[in-house]
Amino acid sequence: MSRRADPLPWVLAVVVGMVCTAWTPLSFDLGWILDFGREVVAAGAIPRVNHRTFLSPDEPLVMHEWLACLLFYGLHRLGGAAALVAARWVVLAATLALLDRALRGLGSRAVVRSLTLALAAWGLQAGLLLVRPQWFTILGLAWVVDALVDGRTRRLRWAPAVFLAWANLHGGWLAGLAVLAAGLVAEALVGRRRWSLAAGLVLAAAAATLVNPYGPELVAHTLRHVSSGIRLANAEWRPLLPPRQPFEWAGLAALLGAALLAAAGLRRRVPLLAAFLVLAWVASLEAGRNLRLAPVLLAPVVGASLEHLAGRLPPGVDLARPGRLAAALGVVLSAVLLGIAGGELFRFHDYRGPNPGPLLQALARDGFSGDLWADPNWGGSALWLLPEARVACDGRNVAAYREATLRACLALDAAPDPRAVLAGAGADAALLFADAPASRALAAAGVERRCARGACLYGLVPGVLPAEVDPEGPGLAALFLR
C-alpha cells in the first residue's frame, strides 16, 4: 500500500490526543527544568556542580536532559505556558505521524489506522500530559518503530544522528537503543537482515550518545540513574504488579488486549512485531512509568492484528465508508470540545490539594536569598521562583544529589526532632505540607510560621519570613504562566 494515503486517521488521532491533554497540570519538575535552562543561558556554559542547593553544593551535576531544559526555557521565555503547551502538541502530532507511517507500511487500511491511532493518542496522554523531557523519548521511540517497520537501510542509517540528539534531550534513549537492538536481532534471526549490518547500526547509535557535553560520564550517569534504589521512593518507578493507580490498571488492560489481538490476528512481520509486544510487556512490568512508552510499541502490533482480522470479514462487508464517517464525526466532536475549552487549553492548572503558591510568591516579592528546605514536590518550583536562594530537596534526584542526601530529604517526617535536622542542615526556612508530621512537630515546638492553602513556611532563623502572605493568593500554576 502506498505510504501516501488518506490523512484523516492521523487528523482524528491528533485531535483526540489534544482533547486527552487539554487540561495541562503544572509538573513539579518544570521549575528545576526552567531554572537549569536559565542558568545555562546566564552563564553561557553548562553548570557542573549543584550550587543551587545547600545540602551538597559541591556535588557533581550531570543533567542528562540539559538540551531539553534549554529548549523549554527558551520556549517559556518566548511564549510562557502557551508556547510549552503548543510544543507538546507538535510532539504529539509528529509522534502520531510516525506511527501512521508505520501502519501504512504494514498495509493497514484507513479504518484500522483510525482506530489504532486514536487508541494510541489516548494512551500517549500518560507521557505527554505534563511538560517534561520524556516527550523526546516518546518521539524518538516512534522514529525507531517506524524505521524498523520501514526496514530500508537508508532510513536506519539515520539512527546515529537520532540517538546523538536523543542522548542530550532525555535519558530514555536507553530504551530506544534496546528497542532498536531487539528489532534488528529479531529480523536477523529469520534472515531478513545481515548480522553485521544489525551490529553496526546498534554500535553506531550507541557511540553517537557519547557526543555530549559530559562525554562518557553522561552514559554512566544515566545507567546509574535507572539502577538507583532511591528511585523506588517515587511510586511511578515501582513495578507495575500489583497495579495501584487507575492508569496502571488501564495500562495492564491495554497490554492484555494487545496480546490477545496479537494471538488472534498477528500474521505479518511476526518477529519484529512480536519483539515490540514483548518489549512493551517487559518495560511496563519493570516500572509502571514505562507504560508511557507502551502505546508506541503496541500501535503496530494492534494495527497489524486488526488488519488481519478485518481481512477475514465476508467479502460483502465494507468498513471503509462507515469508518471514514465515524472518523470525520470524531474530528468534528473533538474540535468542538477544544473550542469550548478555549483559552484554558494554553495555560497550566494546579492539582487539587495543598499549594505553596502564595508562600513562594511572598518570598519572591521579598527577594528571599537564604537556604530553603522544601518538600521534594515543591523544591523545583522554589528553584525557579527564587533564583537567589539555595534549595534542598527537589525533583533533580540523583542528577544533583547523593543517595544519602536524598534519603535525608525523604526521612524528615520520620525524624524524632525535625527542627534539629533542619538546623543541622543549615536551613533558614522550611516549606512543608501543613499536615506533614514534620510540619506538625515544628508547629508544636512553637517555630514561627506562615500558612496558606495547605502549605506552611517555617522560619528557622530570625527575619526570614515574609511580613504578609495572601492566604488566597495564586497557586503555582499562575506563577508559571510567563
N, C-alpha and C positions, 0 to 999 in steps of 0.2 A: 504494500500500500504506500502511496506517496506520502512523504513527510509533510508536504504542504496540503493541509486538509482544513476542514471546517473549524474556525476558531471558536465557535460557540461554546464547546465544552470548557475551553480554557477561560473564557469570559465568565461563564457560570461559576467556575471554581474560584476565580479571583473575587467576585462579589460575595460569594458565600464566605470566603476567608475574611473579607473585610467586615462582614456582619459579625462573624465569630470573634473578631478582635476589635470591635467598635468601642468597647469600654477598655481603656488602657490604664491599668493600675500603675502607680508610681513604684518602680523597682527599688528595693532597698539598696541595690548595688549601684544605681545610677549616680549617686553622689560621688563615690570614690572614682568611678569611671570618668566623670567630667573633671574632677579635681586633678586626676593624673594627666589628662589631656591639657588642662590649663597649665600645669607645671612644665610640661614638655615645651609648650609654646613660649612661656615666660622665660625659661632658661635656655631655650634653643638646643636642648640636649635631653636625653632620657635619664631621669634620676636613677641612681644605682644603689642608694641606701634609703631606708624607711625613715626619713627625717620628719615625717608628718605625725609621728607618734612619740610618746614619752616613755613607753614601756621597753622598747628595744630600738632606739633611734639609730643604732649602727648596724642593724640587721640588713644584709644584702636584699635588695628589692629586684626581683625578676618578674616583670609584668609580661606574661606570655601573650596578652591581648593588647599590647601597647598601641598598635596601629588602630585598632577598633576604638580605643579610648580617644585617640587623636581625632578620628573621624567623627565620633559622637560629639566631642567638644566643639568641633568646627560647625557641625550642623546645628547644635544648640545655640551657638553664638550667632549664627545666621538667622535662624527662624524659631528658636525656642522649642517648646514641646511639639508644635505643629510640624516642624521640619523632621523631628525624630519619628513621629508617627507616620508621616508621609514616606520616610525612608523604609520603615518597616513594611509598608505595603508594596514598595518597589521590590524588596527582597521576596515577599510573598509571591508577587506576580512572576518574578524571574524563576523562583523555585518551581512553581506550577508549570511554567513554560517548558522547563527541562523535563519534568515528569510527563507532560503531554507529548513531548517529542519522543520520549522513550516508549510510551504507549502506542504511538503511531508506528514506531519502528517494530513493535511486536504485532502489528496488524489489527489493532483494536478498532472497532467501528465507533462512530460518534456517540451512540447511546451508551456504550460501555465506558468510553472516555469520560462522558459527562458524569456518570455515577461514580466512577473510580476517583476522578479528580475532586469531585465535591466531597467525597468521604475523606480524601487526603487533606483538603483545605480545612475541614472540620478538625481533623487530628492535629494539624500544624499549629493550631491556636496554643497548644501547650508549650511550644517552643518559641512562638513569635509574639505572644501577647505582651510580654514585658520587653522593655528596651534593654537588651543585653547582647553582648558579643556572640552569644550562641547562635544568633541569626546566621552568621557566616559559616558555621559548621553545617547548618541545615542546607544552606545554598550550595556549599562545597560538596556535601554528600549527594545532593541531587545531580550535580555535574558528574560525579563518579558513576552513579547509577546509569545516567543517560549514556555516558561514554562507553560503559561496559555493554549495555544493550546494543548500542550502535555497532560496536565491535571493530570498527575500522582503526587501523593502526595510526593513521594520521590524526584522529581525534585523541587517542590515548597518549600520543606524544606531547600533548599539552599538559600532561599530568605534572611534570616538574614545575612549570610556571604556576599552575593552580596551587600546588602544595607550598610553594615559596610564599605566595600571598597568604594562604590559609594559616601557615605556622605563625605569622606575625599578627593575625587577627583573632585567633582563638585556639585554645589547646585541644579542641575537638578534632584537629587534624589527625590525631592518633586513630580515632575511629574511622576516619576516611581512608587512611592508609591500610587499616585492617580489611575494610570492605574491598578496596582495590586489589589487595593481595589475594583475598579469598575468591573474588570473582575471576581473576586471571588464572588461579590454580584450578578452579572448577572447570574452566574451559580447556586448560592444558591437559587435564586428566582424561578428557574424552577426545583429545586430538584436534581441538578447534583452534589451538594457539600453541606456538612453539614455546617450550620451556625457557629457552634462552631469552626470547623476547619478553616473556612474562617477568622473569627475574630482573632483566634490565630495566623495565619500566618501574618496577617497585623500588629498586635500588636508586634509580634516578630521582624518583619522587621523594624518597627518604633523604637523600643527600641534599635536595633543594631546601629542606626545612632548616638546614644549618645556616642558610643565608638570612641572618637576622642580627640585630644589634648585640645580642648576647652570645652568639655563636653556639657551640655545643651545650653551653650551660642552660640555654632555653629548653633544649630537648630533655636534658637530665632533670631540670626542674619540673617540666610537665609530667614526666614519669613519676617523680616523687609526689607530685600533687595528686595524681589519680590513685596512688597506692597509700597515701597517708591515712592513718587510722582516725585522725581527728575529723576527717570529712564526714564520718558516720554520725557526728553530732548534728549534722544537718539532715533532716528527715528525707529529703529528696535523694540523698546518696545511698540510702539503705536499700537492701534487696527488695524486689517487687513483692515477693511472697513472704508473709501474707499481705495482701492489699490492705491499706489503711484508709486511703482517701478515695473519694468518688472517682477522680480521674484515673487512679490506679485500677479500680475495678473496670472502668470503661476501657482502659488500655489493655487489660488482660482479656476482656471480651473481644476486642479487636484482633488481638493475636490469635485467639482461638478460632474466631471466624475466618481469618485469613488461612489458617492451617486447614480448616475443613474445606474451604473453597479450593485450596491447592490440591487436597486429596481427591476432590471430585472432578476437577477440571484442568489441572495443570498438565499440559502435554508438551508445549513448545518451549525450547530453550530450558529444559528441565534443570541441567546442572547449575547454570547461573542463577536462575530464579529460586531454586532450592537453597542456594547459598545465601541469597538475600533473606529468605524466610528464616533460616537457621540463625543468621546473624541478628535479625530483629529480636528473636526469642532470647538468644544468649545475652545480648546487650541489655535488654529490658529486665531480665531476671537478675542480672548483676547489680543494677541500680535503677530504682524507679524513675529517676530523671531521664534515663535513656529512652523512655517511651516517647520523648520528643523527636527522636530520630526514626522511630518505627514507621510513621506514615510514608516517609521517603522510601524506605526499604520495601515496604509492603505494597506500594502502589503498583509496580509492575507485576507482582505476584497476583494480586487481586484482578488487575486488568486482563492478564493473560488467561486466568482461570474463568472469568466471566465471559470472555470472548469464546473460549472453547465451549462453554455451556450454551451460549447463545447460538453457536453454530449447530447445535444438536436440536434446535427447535424445528417443528414441522415447516416445510417449505412455504406454506401459506401465511405464516406469522411474520409480519413486517413490523419491526420495532423502530425503524428509522423515523417515520413521521410522528408517532406519539412521543418518541424520545426527544425529538427536536422541539416539539411543542412544550413539553414539560421543562426542558432546559430554558426556553425563552421565557416561560412564566416564572421560573426560578430567578432569572436575571431581573425581571421587572419587579418582582416582590422584594428581592434583596435591595434593589436600587431605591424602592420606596422606603424601606426600613432605614437605609443610610440617610436618605433625605430627611426623614423625621428626626434622626439624631442630630443633624446639622452641625453646628459648631462644636458640640460636645465630642465629636469624633477626634478633634485635633488638640486635645488637652489631656493632661494626666488627671487621674482620680485617686482619691485616698481609699485605702481599705477601711472597713469598719473597725472600730476599736480605738485603743489609745493612740494619740498622735502628738508628737513633740513640737509641732509647727509653731505654736505661739511662743514656746520657750526658746527655741532656736532663733526665731525672729527677734526676740528681745535681746538675746546675746549678740546677734549680728548688729543690731542697732547700737548697742553699747560698745562695739568694737572689741569683743572678748578675744584675748590673745593668750590665755592661760592653757593649762593642761586639763582636758575634759575626758573623764571616763564615761563612756556611753554604752548603753545596751548595744550588743552587736547588730541588732536590726536597725539602729539609728545612727551608728557611727559613721557610715558612709555619707549620709545627709549632712552630718556635722562637718565632715571634711570639706564639703562643697560650700556650705553656707558660712563657715567660719574659717576663712583662708589664713588667718594669722594664728589660729590655735593649733595645738597638737592634740590628737585624739587617740585614745586607746580603745580597742575592740571595734572592729568594723568588718565588712564582708570581704576584705582582701585575703583573709585566711593565710595559708602557707606561702602565698606570694610575698607577704610582707612580714610575717611573724614566725617565730619558732613555735613548735607544737606546745612546749611548756607554757609559753605566753598565752597561747590560745586557750589552753586548758584553764589557766588562771582567770581569764575573762569569763569562761563559762561556769566557773566554780564560785563566783562571788556570792550567789544566792545561798550556797551551802556553807559559806564561811561562818564560824561562830561569832566573829566580830567584823562585819563588813567595813566598819569605819577604820579599823586598824589596817585592813588590807588596802583600802584606798589611800590612807595616809602613807603607808609603806611604799606604795607605787608612786607617790608624789603628785597625786591628782589634786587639782584646785577645786574641781566641781565634778558632780556625778549626775548623769541624765539617765533616769531609770523609769521603768513602768511603776505606776503608783502602787499597784498591788503585788509587786515582786517581793519575795521575802527580804532581800537586802534593803529595799526601799522602806519596808515596814520597820526593819531594825534601826535604820538611820533616823526615821521619824520618832521612834520610841526613845532613842538616845538624845533627842532634842536638837538634832542638827537643823540649822536654818534651811528653809526650802521655799520654793515657789512651785505651784502645781497648776496645771491646766490640761484639760482634755485627756485625762487619764495618765498623764506623764508628770514626773516630779524632777525638779532640778535642785540638787543639794549643794550648798556652799560649804566647802571643807576648809577654806581659808577666808579671812575677813574681806569683805568688799567685792566679792566676785559676782554676787547675784544681781540681776537687773532690778532696778528700783520698781519698775512697773511691768506687769505682764497682762496682756489682754486674755482673760480666760476663755473667750470665744473667738480668739484670733484665728488666722488662716491655718489650714492644715499644710502638711508638707507639699502636697501636690501643687498648691497655689504658688509656693515659693520656687518651684522649678519651671514655671511657665516660660520664663525668659532667663 
